């Protein structure tokens, strides 16, 4: 018997009826918690501010309301006619404004760190070194260095915890810096006398000619698989460091891939060719190194004028220091 019901029964006068009124049943199932970290806008550094608008209540504004005398309940409450302020009619942003905002948010991130394809950075001097990659842990089991003309080439064999083998080649010389990766149990050409003439699965190849650095990078396959040892961002930065002050411009030439897709996407939204070029992956890397001015050749200018924005089949741009 509930304690409160027993007390009410004992306190009630003789003959009085006791009626039990069930307390209200509240829904104890709270709404699922919103994970603030699950959403993040590129132009904001604080995801929480992206989810909730800023709300500020002024204590001064609340003082007259809180200090006002209570209105007697037996009197009619006068209703003052309050003129509703005219609402400002904001024009919706145009497609070009949206494109410019998107470009600005992309450029604002060019200096931030990105997730790395691998923790490996630079050649390892001795075998036995262990690195943790996106494909698991690998141990360097073989390494040798060969001089091939002006290029110094290092061949490395890495063995994973699951027994898989990765073959990594690093080349460095005047105007050249490259890292390439193969997978499979059979050694590619150069790693063994009977090596197979297999093209690398992933690579980052950089060349310097007449002060202009060009790059050819592939770190993801068509099936979505990613490289374990070739990191695009670190390779780009390493090539710039090795070439040093000899680099007067960074050339981007795109006939497929993410750079061309991003250029087409942004120009279709209304961004200028210069804005779209800076917002590509290569453009962001160039801008991070101080090459923030975009130069198009006369041939590219003619193509930009003749073709429809967002439908370019090929594009190239030169990034230079302003």
Protein Blocks (a to p, Z undefined) as FASTA:
>chain_A
ZZklmmmmmmpcehiacdddddddddfbdcddddfklpccfkbcblklmmpccddddfkl
mmmmmmpccddfkbccdddddddddddddddddfklmmmmmmmmmmmmmmpccddfbfbe
cjafbghiacddfkbccddfbdcdddehjbccdddddddfkopacdddddddehiacddd
dedjbdcehjamkbccdddfbdcddddeehiacddddfbdfkopacfklcfklmmmmmmm
mnmmmlgbdcdddfedjklmmmmmmmmnopafklmmmmmmklmmmmmnopabccddfklm
mmmmmpcghiafbdcdddddZZ
